[in-house]
Amino acid sequence: MGLLGLTGQGGNGAEPELLDTRDRPLRDLRISVTDRCNFRCAYCMPAEVFGEGYRFLPRKDILRFEEVLRVARLAVSLGVTKLRITGGEPLVRANLSELVAGLAAIPGLQDLALTTNGVLLPDQAGALAEAGLQRVTVSLDSLRPEVFKRTSGGRGEPGQVLAGIAAAEDAGLGPVKINCVVQRDVNQDDLVALARHFRGSGHILRFIEFMDVGTMNAWKLDQVVPAREILERIDAVLPLEPVDPNYDGEVARRYRYRDGSGEIGLIASVTEPFCGGCSRARLSAEGEFVTCLFSRGGRDLKAPLRSGVSDTTLSQMIAGTWTKREDRYSEERSGKAGPRKAGERIEMYRIGG
């Protein structure tokens, strides 16, 4: 490794590559634009905690679009090639297409995507695509209304999400990736139905093991449906075969239907950790630069942004935080130490998935 973790060429080919202490490059930045959401998913923002009286961040504490753009530009200059807009639910942030347009114009950026629950896409997909958004990922845990309401905290209907997926496709934001978080005794019996629904659609369904993100979801290991079991359930009905990853560090293991009718992905953070290839950082809605989904916290960038520091100083702060990164929580969870105690992890709704 070179001085300060710099070696070789960066992801955009312009700068030396930025590496952490385990030689992992900085390639992806997930940008949370709000801590608010119109759903109350039990594994992220359970309704019993986030009720009508819950106090979300005041507007003044959330990064302004120009501040987000400044951080994003510097991140791309340090090797980031992919940006993903997250939340909370990012589509509840007003005038989001303005931010998308600014991000899409950053030289060297190769991929710009957004993760959403999908229900607001029919009204926004066209404007987002026109602004430069390239792809969307939509969350959908079940097609059965009763199960969907259980996982979404009683908000929305599966038909609304399906309408959002259709709107994204019509706007040119396809193929859409659909994420399903699988929980034992909740929706493990819905997997084949989901696979049947999206098979042949051109969209990519991905099954995610239930993870202990944040402190709100009362996670227990026996609630995890291992990726191997998910694969066996679907393969028994719709035969599958493995596919090579699209790129180094891809978190989803790919499988295609043997009849050529599409593919699925499996994200096995619990049973088969992939920390060694993780190239993701996150920018929280309030301006923390976070180096792991399971971090205790992050490096505050909002105060420096608002105090007038130079781009050079801000860039050094981002680079210095990444080069000191040692995170490997999922590997540690699988070891003798066990999972980190509740209260020691940043909340998922603050930094997206």
C-alpha positions, 0 to 999 in steps of 0.5 A: 500500500502506498502513502496514506493508502494511495496506490495505482489509479483511482476508479475514474482513472484520474487520481491514485487509488484510495485504499483502506487498511484492508486494501479496499478501494472507495468506489461507492457512495450512498447519499441519504437525503432525509431521515423521514419515510412514509413507511414504518418497516419493522426492520428499519423504522418500527411504528411503535417507535416512530409514531406520529409524535416522533421528532425527525431532524429539523430542516436546518440540520439536514444537508442542503443540496449544494452541500451534498453536491460538494461532497459528492464531487470530492468523493468522485475525485477520490475514486468513487464511480457510483452514487446511490440516493437513499433515505429514509425514503428519498422521494419524500425530499422536495425537488429531488430531481434538482439534486439528481441533475447536479449529481449526474453532471459530475465528471467521472461519475459512471452510475447514478441510482436510487433506492425507494419503496416505490409508492411515489415513483408514478409521480416522479419517475419521469422527472428523475429520469430526465434529470439523469437518474439511471437506475432504481432499486425498489423494496418489496417484501411480499405480494400478499397484502396482509404480509406486506402490511406487516412488514411495512408497518401498515403503510401502502399496498403491494399494488402501489409498489408494482405501479411504481416499478412499472412507472420506473420502467416506462421512464427508462429506469429499468431493469429495476432491481427489487429487494426483498428482506427475508425473515423467518415466520414472516415472509419466507413462504412468499419467495417463490411467488415473488420469483414467479411474478418477476421471472421474465419481466427483465427486472432483477429480484434480490433476496436479502438476509435479515440483518441486525442493522441499527438497534430498532428491529429486535434482530435475532439470529433465528429470524435469519433465513440463510441464502442457501435455504432461499436458493433451495426453495426457488431452485426446487420450483424454478431451476437456477444456475450460478452466474459470474459477478458483474464486477469485483466486490458485487455483494449479490451472488447471481443466479439465472433461471436455466430456461433463460427467463431472467435472474435473481440475486442473493445477499448473504451478509449474515451467513456469508459475509463479504466485508473483504470486498466492500467498497461502500461509504455513506453520507448521512442526511445530517452530514456524517461520512460513515464507512460501514452499514454497522458503524457506531457513527461517522465523521462529521462533514456538516460543520466543516462544510458550513464553516467555509473549509476549502475543498482541499481540507474537506477532501483530506478529511474524507480520504483520511477517514477512509484510509483509517477504515478497519470495518469488518462487522459482518465477519466479526458477527460470524466469529466468536465475538458475536454481534455488537450490542444494541445501542452501538450501531447507527440507525438504518433510517439515517444512512439507507441500506 
